[in-house]
Amino acid sequence: NFIPSPDKITYNIMLDMYVKSGLPNKIPLAEDLFDKYRSGNEYGIQADITAYGCMIQIYDPTNENDMEKIQQLAAEVSNNQDNLDIDIRFITIMIGLYGKSGLPNRVELAEELFNQYRINNDNNNDHGIYANIKTYVSMIGIYDATNDDDMKKIERLAAEVWNKQDTMSININFINIMILNYGAFIYLRHGQLSGILGRS
């Protein structure tokens, strides 16, 4: 009621501000605002995928109760696809949250979601959207480069990115995460990086 003549953009900006704020009560404030237009309100405004993307970021994925709320919101999105246009930003955020969570099957959950949108998927997904460079960085970041099997997965994803440079813009975050992964991989086997890097 404190927002005069509110619209969807106004609500989403407010949610995003709560996410980025350091307010100790930002979660109840965001939840209260989100619930006002979650399923539509007197102004005819209903939460869109941007709003859901904001809300899932307000929670701490390392907290079990918060992670349950994140998964509940993700389930709402999945069950309401006729009204919510899923975008790759939401998928990327979810993959990152799975990676940060303490769920024992966090890698499998992230992989299952990612594989629906990865660029080497020959079957068109239900939404016609595909992983971008940020999605790949989020997925790569979940794996443990000191594990041989994980490192193979990292290299496969990196190869997909390199092979799709015509449609995927490689950014510094991708370069950095690959350097860190190769660094961890080499360090495990050689005990030091200095000599190797000195020869590069």
Backbone as a chain_set.jsonl record, in Angstrom:
{"seq": "NFIPSPDKITYNIMLDMYVKSGLPNKIPLAEDLFDKYRSGNEYGIQADITAYGCMIQIYDPTNENDMEKIQQLAAEVSNNQDNLDIDIRFITIMIGLYGKSGLPNRVELAEELFNQYRINNDNNNDHGIYANIKTYVSMIGIYDATNDDDMKKIERLAAEVWNKQDTMSININFINIMILNYGAFIYLRHGQLSGILGRS", "coords": {"N": [[0.81, -1.215, 0.0], [2.121, 1.118, 0.292], [3.258, 1.873, -2.036], [2.638, 4.082, -4.535], [0.353, 3.771, -7.22], [1.418, 1.189, -8.238], [3.479, -0.879, -10.385], [4.553, -3.784, -12.275], [7.29, -3.546, -12.764], [8.102, -1.784, -10.76], [7.627, -3.296, -8.432], [9.471, -5.391, -8.867], [11.908, -4.037, -8.85], [11.952, -3.164, -6.21], [12.064, -5.648, -4.879], [14.577, -6.54, -5.79], [16.193, -4.631, -4.611], [15.892, -5.27, -1.912], [17.138, -7.773, -1.914], [19.795, -7.057, -2.391], [20.346, -5.491, -0.242], [21.599, -4.788, 3.1], [19.91, -5.138, 5.168], [18.733, -6.321, 8.289], [16.238, -7.438, 8.458], [15.513, -8.13, 5.898], [14.525, -10.405, 4.608], [11.827, -11.059, 5.645], [10.655, -8.636, 4.809], [10.933, -8.726, 2.021], [9.512, -11.093, 1.496], [6.941, -10.348, 2.323], [6.336, -8.319, 0.475], [6.548, -9.76, -1.926], [4.506, -11.666, -1.603], [2.319, -10.075, -1.891], [1.844, -9.832, -4.589], [2.192, -12.286, -5.647], [0.356, -14.204, -6.659], [-1.184, -12.529, -8.093], [-2.779, -9.357, -7.693], [-4.863, -6.646, -6.38], [-4.293, -4.714, -8.216], [-4.036, -5.984, -10.547], [-1.602, -7.106, -11.03], [0.804, -9.609, -11.393], [3.282, -11.788, -10.107], [6.281, -12.205, -11.982], [8.798, -14.045, -13.865], [11.133, -12.692, -13.313], [10.675, -11.648, -10.775], [10.52, -14.008, -9.278], [13.126, -14.873, -9.672], [14.489, -12.921, -8.222], [13.521, -13.44, -5.629], [14.446, -16.051, -4.969], [17.065, -15.536, -4.556], [17.194, -14.169, -2.207], [17.388, -15.825, -0.13], [19.455, -18.015, 1.927], [21.324, -20.48, 0.592], [22.856, -22.322, 1.984], [21.56, -22.763, 4.268], [19.297, -25.014, 5.602], [16.46, -24.703, 5.877], [16.059, -22.388, 4.387], [16.885, -23.31, 1.885], [14.874, -25.104, 1.326], [12.763, -23.342, 0.906], [13.688, -22.065, -1.384], [13.61, -24.202, -3.213], [10.876, -24.688, -3.188], [9.884, -22.368, -4.394], [11.075, -22.661, -6.889], [9.723, -24.925, -7.73], [7.16, -23.883, -7.955], [7.506, -22.212, -10.137], [8.114, -24.112, -12.102], [5.7, -25.522, -12.171], [3.984, -23.669, -13.124], [4.317, -22.897, -15.757], [2.843, -22.01, -17.898], [2.118, -19.43, -17.373], [4.411, -18.218, -16.518], [7.254, -17.165, -18.026], [9.976, -18.915, -18.349], [13.345, -17.98, -18.054], [16.825, -17.938, -19.058], [18.359, -16.738, -17.146], [17.099, -17.242, -14.674], [17.415, -20.023, -14.547], [20.21, -20.188, -14.444], [20.745, -18.895, -12.003], [19.529, -20.731, -10.244], [21.13, -23.01, -10.631], [23.558, -22.068, -9.597], [22.778, -21.693, -6.916], [22.191, -24.293, -6.122], [24.783, -25.265, -6.212], [25.972, -23.934, -4.062], [24.634, -24.93, -1.946], [24.06, -27.204, 0.84], [23.114, -29.625, 0.16], [23.108, -33.156, -0.177], [22.874, -34.241, -2.708], [23.481, -32.203, -4.43], [25.099, -31.71, -6.693], [24.07, -33.499, -8.595], [21.44, -32.505, -8.824], [21.944, -29.964, -9.89], [23.19, -30.692, -12.299], [21.113, -32.079, -13.572], [19.279, -30.015, -14.044], [20.866, -28.247, -15.565], [21.486, -29.823, -17.822], [19.175, -29.81, -19.284], [19.275, -27.515, -20.685], [21.711, -27.193, -21.892], [24.057, -26.432, -24.521], [24.708, -28.457, -26.267], [22.612, -30.092, -26.477], [20.658, -31.977, -28.478], [17.94, -32.134, -28.723], [15.24, -29.902, -28.832], [14.489, -27.882, -26.061], [11.698, -27.363, -23.808], [11.325, -24.664, -23.671], [12.796, -23.331, -25.523], [15.151, -22.041, -24.943], [18.638, -21.628, -24.191], [21.661, -22.55, -22.471], [23.848, -19.932, -21.459], [27.024, -18.203, -21.347], [27.296, -17.531, -18.663], [25.753, -19.465, -17.434], [27.238, -21.752, -17.959], [29.583, -21.137, -16.536], [28.575, -21.138, -13.923], [27.881, -23.839, -13.664], [30.333, -25.158, -14.078], [31.669, -24.218, -11.845], [30.683, -25.749, -9.776], [31.885, -28.188, -9.709], [34.613, -30.253, -8.471], [37.831, -29.639, -9.027], [40.018, -31.103, -8.262], [39.276, -33.654, -8.37], [39.379, -36.412, -10.481], [37.254, -37.334, -12.182], [35.465, -35.206, -12.009], [37.068, -33.202, -13.114], [37.233, -34.037, -15.738], [34.621, -33.603, -16.538], [34.526, -30.826, -16.311], [36.334, -30.118, -18.334], [34.968, -31.074, -20.571], [32.74, -29.384, -20.617], [34.039, -26.96, -20.97], [35.085, -27.38, -23.514], [32.738, -27.427, -25.013], [31.989, -24.774, -24.801], [34.172, -23.467, -26.091], [33.82, -24.478, -28.654], [31.561, -23.25, -29.446], [31.931, -20.567, -29.898], [30.993, -18.81, -31.751], [28.394, -18.297, -31.135], [28.385, -17.922, -28.452], [29.526, -15.725, -26.063], [32.598, -15.578, -24.77], [33.685, -14.769, -21.537], [35.55, -12.927, -18.993], [35.11, -14.149, -16.556], [34.719, -16.824, -17.186], [37.263, -17.472, -18.194], [38.81, -17.007, -15.892], [37.781, -18.908, -14.041], [38.459, -21.267, -15.28], [41.254, -21.117, -15.257], [41.687, -21.238, -12.483], [40.668, -23.798, -11.964], [42.364, -25.464, -13.512], [44.706, -24.816, -12.232], [44.307, -25.859, -9.625], [44.099, -28.538, -10.286], [46.612, -29.146, -11.392], [48.266, -28.487, -9.24], [47.617, -30.43, -7.359], [48.888, -32.648, -8.409], [51.544, -31.963, -8.834], [52.418, -30.446, -6.75], [53.366, -27.857, -6.761], [53.042, -24.694, -8.403], [54.633, -22.757, -9.421], [56.934, -23.343, -11.031], [55.793, -24.47, -13.294], [54.087, -22.442, -14.214], [56.029, -20.576, -14.72], [57.192, -21.464, -17.04], [55.315, -20.972, -18.926]], "CA": [[0.0, 0.0, 0.0], [2.958, 2.31, 0.371], [3.72, 2.195, -3.381], [1.551, 4.681, -5.312], [0.189, 3.279, -8.591], [2.523, 0.254, -8.49], [3.452, -1.738, -11.554], [5.426, -4.945, -12.121], [8.688, -3.096, -12.722], [8.324, -1.215, -9.429], [7.724, -4.406, -7.484], [10.72, -6.132, -9.093], [13.01, -3.185, -8.389], [11.942, -3.222, -4.747], [12.579, -6.969, -4.478], [16.005, -6.561, -6.066], [16.836, -3.79, -3.593], [15.946, -6.052, -0.681], [18.157, -8.813, -2.101], [21.126, -6.453, -2.326], [20.499, -4.685, 0.966], [22.136, -5.442, 4.286], [18.915, -5.028, 6.224], [18.594, -7.576, 9.047], [14.887, -7.975, 8.246], [15.229, -8.058, 4.462], [13.755, -11.566, 4.16], [10.385, -10.839, 5.831], [10.214, -7.51, 3.98], [10.809, -9.215, 0.647], [8.423, -12.07, 1.459], [5.676, -9.613, 2.42], [6.114, -7.657, -0.811], [6.335, -10.79, -2.943], [3.19, -12.282, -1.4], [1.282, -9.131, -2.318], [1.514, -10.009, -6.011], [2.62, -13.636, -6.03], [-0.685, -14.813, -7.5], [-2.018, -11.451, -8.613], [-3.337, -8.511, -6.648], [-5.97, -5.768, -6.805], [-3.857, -3.886, -9.336], [-3.906, -6.838, -11.728], [-0.185, -7.41, -11.214], [1.187, -10.934, -10.923], [4.733, -11.998, -10.119], [6.83, -12.805, -13.195], [10.006, -14.832, -13.642], [12.128, -11.8, -12.708], [10.365, -11.597, -9.348], [10.936, -15.289, -8.703], [14.582, -14.862, -9.685], [14.91, -12.093, -7.09], [13.179, -14.07, -4.353], [15.292, -17.199, -4.637], [18.381, -15.033, -4.149], [17.121, -13.55, -0.882], [17.621, -16.876, 0.855], [20.799, -18.578, 2.058], [21.232, -21.888, 0.189], [23.546, -23.19, 2.929], [20.613, -22.99, 5.351], [18.369, -26.061, 5.162], [15.112, -24.149, 5.743], [16.077, -21.459, 3.253], [16.977, -24.085, 0.654], [13.528, -25.634, 1.088], [11.979, -22.248, 0.326], [14.183, -21.887, -2.755], [13.085, -25.293, -4.027], [9.429, -24.484, -3.306], [9.675, -21.332, -5.407], [11.431, -23.255, -8.179], [8.625, -25.826, -8.092], [6.06, -23.014, -8.404], [7.838, -21.792, -11.503], [7.994, -25.289, -12.967], [4.29, -25.911, -12.275], [3.197, -22.547, -13.652], [5.037, -22.481, -16.954], [1.935, -21.353, -18.847], [2.046, -18.009, -17.04], [5.75, -17.706, -16.237], [8.207, -17.453, -19.102], [11.291, -19.212, -17.77], [14.482, -17.471, -18.823], [18.08, -18.594, -18.707], [18.865, -16.109, -15.919], [16.542, -17.981, -13.544], [18.069, -21.329, -14.538], [21.592, -19.969, -14.014], [20.701, -18.615, -10.562], [19.212, -21.982, -9.545], [22.323, -23.864, -10.675], [24.498, -21.505, -8.63], [22.278, -21.935, -5.563], [22.438, -25.714, -5.847], [26.213, -25.418, -5.967], [26.322, -23.395, -2.749], [23.832, -25.584, -0.912], [24.649, -28.346, 1.518], [22.367, -30.822, -0.215], [24.021, -34.248, -0.56], [22.744, -34.495, -4.15], [23.488, -30.879, -5.063], [25.706, -31.79, -8.03], [23.11, -34.172, -9.465], [20.33, -31.578, -9.073], [22.441, -28.929, -10.803], [23.412, -31.314, -13.599], [19.809, -32.377, -14.173], [18.732, -28.753, -14.542], [21.749, -27.724, -16.604], [21.426, -30.647, -19.026], [17.976, -29.465, -20.055], [19.495, -26.271, -21.421], [23.071, -27.094, -22.413], [24.03, -26.127, -25.954], [24.913, -29.627, -27.112], [21.391, -30.879, -26.435], [20.097, -32.021, -29.827], [16.489, -31.972, -28.656], [14.812, -28.593, -28.374], [13.804, -27.951, -24.776], [10.322, -26.865, -23.83], [11.269, -23.203, -23.643], [13.558, -22.753, -26.622], [16.27, -21.238, -24.435], [19.818, -22.458, -23.978], [22.66, -22.034, -21.541], [24.807, -18.941, -21.931], [28.338, -18.343, -20.718], [27.127, -17.467, -17.212], [25.241, -20.763, -17.013], [28.379, -22.673, -17.98], [30.471, -20.785, -15.423], [27.922, -21.621, -12.701], [27.953, -25.296, -13.618], [31.743, -25.518, -13.894], [32.049, -23.87, -10.483], [30.182, -26.731, -8.816], [32.742, -29.367, -9.691], [35.877, -30.237, -7.728], [38.885, -29.854, -10.029], [41.007, -32.063, -7.772], [38.712, -34.977, -8.618], [39.596, -36.728, -11.9], [35.98, -37.395, -12.904], [34.943, -33.84, -12.096], [37.894, -32.439, -14.042], [36.824, -34.433, -17.094], [33.362, -32.892, -16.814], [34.887, -29.426, -16.514], [36.956, -29.995, -19.653], [33.926, -31.262, -21.587], [31.953, -28.159, -20.675], [34.899, -25.934, -21.563], [35.158, -27.662, -24.949], [31.474, -26.991, -25.601], [32.055, -23.31, -24.898], [35.129, -23.101, -27.136], [33.273, -24.872, -29.955], [30.383, -22.43, -29.748], [32.305, -19.164, -29.737], [30.243, -17.967, -32.675], [27.11, -17.947, -30.521], [28.569, -17.725, -27.016], [30.582, -14.751, -25.798], [33.455, -15.953, -23.651], [34.01, -13.608, -20.713], [36.692, -13.076, -18.092], [34.754, -15.082, -15.485], [34.984, -18.166, -17.699], [38.717, -17.629, -18.239], [39.315, -17.092, -14.519], [37.414, -20.158, -13.381], [39.236, -22.345, -15.899], [42.618, -20.996, -14.723], [41.65, -21.752, -11.116], [40.472, -25.245, -12.001], [43.607, -26.09, -13.976], [45.689, -24.6, -11.176], [44.049, -26.842, -8.567], [44.365, -29.858, -10.863], [48.068, -29.305, -11.513], [48.853, -28.417, -7.892], [47.415, -31.717, -6.707], [49.799, -33.647, -8.949], [52.945, -31.515, -8.861], [52.771, -29.822, -5.47], [53.696, -26.452, -6.925], [52.653, -24.102, -9.676], [55.558, -21.713, -9.848], [57.775, -23.782, -12.144], [54.958, -24.688, -14.469], [53.655, -21.149, -14.716], [57.2, -19.868, -15.221], [57.519, -21.928, -18.399], [54.213, -20.655, -19.85]], "C": [[0.846, 1.27, 0.0], [3.49, 2.711, -0.995], [2.573, 2.797, -4.169], [1.548, 4.166, -6.746], [1.289, 2.288, -8.969], [2.363, -0.484, -9.81], [4.476, -2.85, -11.335], [6.893, -4.535, -11.998], [9.03, -2.546, -11.34], [8.502, -2.303, -8.392], [9.07, -5.135, -7.63], [11.939, -5.338, -8.643], [13.105, -3.226, -6.868], [12.481, -4.56, -4.249], [14.088, -7.045, -4.659], [16.774, -5.732, -5.037], [16.938, -4.536, -2.264], [17.038, -7.115, -0.756], [19.553, -8.242, -1.862], [21.386, -5.69, -1.031], [21.137, -5.487, 2.098], [21.173, -5.387, 5.45], [18.765, -6.357, 6.965], [17.239, -8.241, 8.838], [14.507, -8.009, 6.772], [14.386, -9.236, 3.98], [12.263, -11.382, 4.411], [9.837, -9.672, 5.015], [9.989, -7.96, 2.539], [9.652, -10.2, 0.52], [7.066, -11.377, 1.487], [5.332, -8.939, 1.095], [5.792, -8.677, -1.9], [4.947, -11.408, -2.829], [2.052, -11.37, -1.844], [0.922, -9.287, -3.795], [1.983, -11.357, -6.553], [1.625, -14.281, -6.991], [-1.628, -13.764, -8.093], [-2.601, -10.643, -7.472], [-4.413, -7.586, -7.22], [-5.594, -4.862, -7.955], [-3.726, -4.693, -10.635], [-2.47, -7.204, -12.039], [0.127, -8.781, -10.626], [2.689, -11.112, -11.072], [5.176, -12.683, -11.406], [8.127, -13.537, -12.857], [11.121, -13.989, -13.025], [11.93, -11.72, -11.198], [10.798, -12.879, -8.652], [12.467, -15.385, -8.65], [15.161, -14.027, -8.558], [14.704, -12.836, -5.779], [14.095, -15.232, -4.006], [16.684, -16.756, -4.194], [18.381, -14.399, -2.769], [17.485, -14.55, 0.208], [19.064, -17.382, 0.816], [20.748, -20.066, 1.717], [21.963, -22.846, 1.115], [22.68, -23.495, 4.147], [19.532, -23.94, 4.865], [16.957, -25.521, 4.945], [15.013, -23.201, 4.56], [16.104, -22.226, 1.937], [15.633, -24.725, 0.32], [12.644, -24.576, 0.441], [12.395, -21.997, -1.122], [13.589, -22.948, -3.666], [11.568, -25.197, -4.202], [9.112, -23.452, -4.379], [10.005, -21.865, -6.8], [10.335, -24.193, -8.667], [7.414, -25.028, -8.578], [6.275, -22.576, -9.848], [7.624, -22.944, -12.469], [6.541, -25.677, -13.205], [3.407, -24.83, -12.876], [3.823, -21.992, -14.925], [4.148, -21.795, -17.986], [1.898, -19.849, -18.622], [3.414, -17.386, -16.792], [6.694, -18.124, -17.353], [9.591, -17.658, -18.499], [12.386, -18.641, -18.667], [15.771, -18.087, -18.289], [18.705, -17.975, -17.459], [18.371, -16.871, -14.699], [17.226, -19.34, -13.417], [19.496, -21.208, -14.006], [21.667, -19.71, -12.514], [20.467, -19.903, -9.779], [20.421, -22.916, -9.518], [23.354, -23.377, -9.653], [24.081, -21.764, -7.194], [22.438, -23.403, -5.176], [23.908, -25.928, -5.489], [26.63, -24.966, -4.584], [25.635, -24.131, -1.611], [24.603, -26.727, -0.256], [23.943, -29.645, 1.186], [23.324, -31.933, -0.648], [23.992, -34.544, -2.054], [22.774, -33.203, -4.953], [24.056, -30.916, -6.477], [24.726, -32.418, -9.012], [21.932, -33.272, -9.808], [20.743, -30.501, -10.073], [22.632, -29.488, -12.206], [22.096, -31.58, -14.317], [19.186, -31.118, -14.78], [19.554, -28.229, -15.714], [21.589, -28.491, -17.914], [20.186, -30.395, -19.874], [18.221, -28.289, -20.99], [20.875, -26.166, -22.043], [23.05, -27.056, -23.94], [24.262, -27.336, -26.84], [23.698, -30.56, -27.098], [20.734, -30.835, -27.81], [18.587, -31.833, -29.842], [16.147, -30.575, -28.158], [14.111, -28.729, -27.023], [12.463, -27.243, -24.862], [10.243, -25.358, -23.998], [12.046, -22.538, -24.775], [14.676, -21.848, -26.163], [17.425, -22.169, -24.091], [20.824, -21.75, -23.087], [23.542, -20.991, -22.205], [26.101, -19.096, -21.143], [28.237, -18.313, -19.19], [26.615, -18.794, -16.669], [26.372, -21.782, -16.953], [29.34, -22.393, -16.83], [29.881, -21.297, -14.105], [28.062, -23.126, -12.561], [29.388, -25.768, -13.38], [32.176, -25.291, -12.447], [31.605, -24.871, -9.434], [31.139, -27.902, -8.66], [34.036, -29.139, -8.91], [37.005, -30.606, -8.685], [39.962, -30.827, -9.561], [40.515, -33.502, -7.924], [38.799, -35.275, -10.112], [38.3, -36.71, -12.7], [35.378, -36.005, -13.073], [35.735, -33.012, -13.099], [37.56, -32.786, -15.487], [35.533, -33.72, -17.492], [33.62, -31.413, -17.084], [35.454, -29.223, -17.917], [35.935, -30.187, -20.778], [33.085, -30.0, -21.741], [32.759, -27.03, -21.317], [34.995, -26.128, -23.075], [33.882, -27.23, -25.66], [31.475, -25.474, -25.797], [32.973, -22.891, -26.037], [34.569, -23.391, -28.531], [32.061, -24.054, -30.373], [30.69, -20.942, -29.62], [31.554, -18.236, -30.685], [28.909, -17.515, -32.083], [27.231, -17.66, -29.025], [29.761, -16.817, -26.766], [31.37, -15.157, -24.559], [33.825, -14.701, -22.867], [35.132, -13.934, -19.729], [36.384, -14.045, -16.957], [35.003, -16.525, -15.912], [36.491, -18.434, -17.713], [39.275, -17.834, -16.828], [39.01, -18.43, -13.871], [38.169, -21.344, -13.981], [40.687, -22.315, -15.418], [42.68, -21.569, -13.31], [41.512, -23.273, -11.09], [41.731, -25.976, -12.455], [44.709, -25.939, -12.926], [45.545, -25.622, -10.064], [44.406, -28.243, -9.034], [45.874, -30.14, -10.926], [48.728, -29.341, -10.139], [48.747, -29.77, -7.184], [48.471, -32.726, -7.135], [51.27, -33.251, -8.841], [53.391, -30.811, -7.574], [53.163, -28.376, -5.571], [53.312, -25.98, -8.316], [53.742, -23.228, -10.273], [56.392, -22.134, -11.061], [56.997, -23.946, -13.42], [54.54, -23.372, -15.087], [54.832, -20.368, -15.295], [57.574, -20.258, -16.632], [56.455, -21.532, -19.41], [54.488, -19.378, -20.603]], "O": [[0.342, 2.363, -0.261], [4.109, 3.768, -1.126], [1.606, 2.092, -4.456], [2.586, 4.124, -7.407], [2.02, 2.525, -9.93], [1.248, -0.687, -10.29], [5.184, -2.857, -10.328], [7.643, -5.118, -11.215], [10.11, -2.807, -10.81], [9.416, -2.245, -7.569], [9.722, -5.454, -6.636], [12.894, -5.907, -8.114], [14.197, -3.311, -6.306], [13.265, -4.601, -3.301], [14.799, -7.553, -3.791], [17.881, -6.098, -4.642], [17.952, -4.444, -1.573], [17.772, -7.334, 0.208], [20.387, -8.87, -1.211], [22.518, -5.29, -0.758], [21.201, -6.715, 2.046], [21.575, -5.571, 6.599], [18.68, -7.409, 6.331], [17.099, -9.451, 9.015], [13.328, -7.927, 6.428], [13.608, -9.086, 3.038], [11.479, -11.533, 3.474], [8.687, -9.707, 4.577], [8.981, -7.619, 1.919], [8.896, -10.15, -0.451], [6.148, -11.768, 0.766], [4.187, -8.98, 0.646], [4.874, -8.479, -2.696], [4.286, -11.646, -3.84], [0.952, -11.839, -2.137], [-0.177, -8.919, -4.208], [2.148, -11.536, -7.76], [2.016, -14.839, -8.016], [-2.73, -14.085, -8.537], [-2.886, -11.184, -6.404], [-4.82, -7.717, -8.375], [-6.47, -4.295, -8.608], [-3.357, -4.157, -11.679], [-2.146, -7.571, -13.168], [-0.245, -9.074, -9.491], [3.29, -10.645, -12.039], [4.532, -13.625, -11.869], [8.504, -13.633, -11.689], [11.962, -14.514, -12.295], [12.896, -11.723, -10.436], [11.375, -12.839, -7.565], [13.028, -15.917, -7.692], [16.2, -14.373, -7.996], [15.588, -12.864, -4.923], [14.483, -15.379, -2.847], [17.399, -17.511, -3.534], [19.444, -14.12, -2.214], [17.843, -14.171, 1.323], [19.784, -17.208, -0.167], [20.181, -20.845, 2.483], [21.732, -24.054, 1.056], [23.009, -24.363, 4.955], [18.915, -23.699, 3.828], [16.321, -25.842, 3.941], [14.025, -23.202, 3.824], [15.429, -21.844, 0.98], [15.295, -24.871, -0.855], [11.867, -24.877, -0.465], [11.55, -21.747, -1.981], [13.119, -22.64, -4.762], [11.037, -25.581, -5.244], [8.19, -23.632, -5.175], [9.309, -21.564, -7.77], [10.047, -24.255, -9.862], [6.722, -25.45, -9.505], [5.352, -22.573, -10.663], [7.023, -22.771, -13.53], [6.18, -26.108, -14.3], [2.219, -25.05, -13.11], [3.855, -20.781, -15.143], [4.645, -21.077, -18.854], [1.675, -19.08, -19.557], [3.562, -16.166, -16.848], [6.9, -19.315, -17.587], [10.29, -16.696, -18.178], [12.352, -18.801, -19.887], [15.797, -18.677, -17.209], [19.502, -18.626, -16.784], [19.147, -17.122, -13.778], [17.577, -19.762, -12.315], [19.935, -22.035, -13.207], [22.545, -20.237, -11.831], [21.125, -20.144, -8.768], [20.702, -23.54, -8.496], [23.948, -24.179, -8.932], [24.928, -22.026, -6.341], [22.781, -23.716, -4.036], [24.228, -26.683, -4.571], [27.541, -25.543, -3.989], [26.009, -23.976, -0.449], [25.653, -27.153, -0.737], [24.15, -30.656, 1.857], [24.256, -31.677, -1.41], [24.971, -35.043, -2.608], [22.17, -33.112, -6.022], [23.551, -30.229, -7.365], [24.565, -31.93, -10.131], [21.468, -33.266, -10.948], [19.989, -30.166, -10.986], [22.278, -28.838, -13.19], [21.973, -31.337, -15.518], [18.638, -31.151, -15.882], [19.001, -27.818, -16.734], [21.56, -27.892, -18.989], [20.161, -30.735, -21.057], [17.486, -28.082, -21.956], [21.189, -25.151, -22.665], [22.134, -27.584, -24.57], [24.04, -27.261, -28.049], [23.746, -31.668, -27.632], [20.301, -29.773, -28.257], [18.018, -31.421, -30.853], [16.709, -30.118, -27.163], [13.243, -29.586, -26.855], [12.142, -26.606, -25.865], [9.213, -24.83, -24.417], [11.963, -21.325, -24.963], [15.111, -20.973, -26.912], [17.226, -23.334, -23.746], [20.833, -20.525, -22.969], [23.937, -21.138, -23.362], [26.243, -20.031, -20.355], [29.001, -18.99, -18.503], [26.995, -19.208, -15.574], [26.457, -22.576, -16.016], [29.856, -23.327, -16.217], [30.608, -21.83, -13.267], [28.329, -23.632, -11.472], [29.625, -26.671, -12.577], [32.951, -26.07, -11.891], [32.105, -24.845, -8.309], [31.195, -28.533, -7.604], [34.485, -28.009, -8.717], [37.116, -31.758, -9.104], [40.739, -31.325, -10.376], [41.248, -34.449, -7.642], [38.341, -34.474, -10.927], [38.254, -36.132, -13.786], [34.85, -35.666, -14.133], [35.163, -32.218, -13.845], [37.601, -31.92, -16.361], [35.374, -33.29, -18.635], [33.009, -30.819, -17.973], [35.094, -28.267, -18.605], [36.028, -29.536, -21.819], [32.757, -29.595, -22.857], [32.231, -26.246, -22.105], [34.988, -25.156, -23.83], [33.934, -26.725, -26.781], [31.021, -24.963, -26.821], [32.6, -22.054, -26.86], [34.817, -22.639, -29.474], [31.592, -24.151, -31.507], [29.813, -20.15, -29.275], [31.481, -17.028, -30.457], [28.363, -16.484, -32.476], [26.272, -17.202, -28.403], [30.874, -17.106, -27.205], [30.866, -15.085, -23.439], [34.229, -13.694, -23.448], [35.597, -15.071, -19.649], [37.292, -14.699, -16.444], [35.441, -17.351, -15.112], [36.939, -19.5, -17.292], [40.101, -18.717, -16.597], [39.875, -19.023, -13.226], [38.482, -22.307, -13.281], [41.287, -23.366, -15.195], [43.612, -22.298, -12.974], [42.16, -23.95, -10.292], [42.121, -26.982, -11.862], [45.541, -26.83, -12.756], [46.536, -26.191, -9.607], [44.95, -29.04, -8.27], [46.338, -31.221, -10.562], [49.641, -30.132, -9.903], [49.675, -30.196, -6.497], [48.904, -33.559, -6.338], [52.142, -34.116, -8.764], [54.584, -30.61, -7.342], [53.286, -27.71, -4.543], [53.264, -26.757, -9.269], [53.77, -22.988, -11.48], [56.539, -21.365, -12.011], [57.476, -23.605, -14.501], [54.615, -23.184, -16.301], [54.667, -19.595, -16.239], [58.203, -19.479, -17.349], [56.642, -21.721, -20.612], [53.673, -18.956, -21.422]]}, "num_chains": 1, "name": "protein.A"}
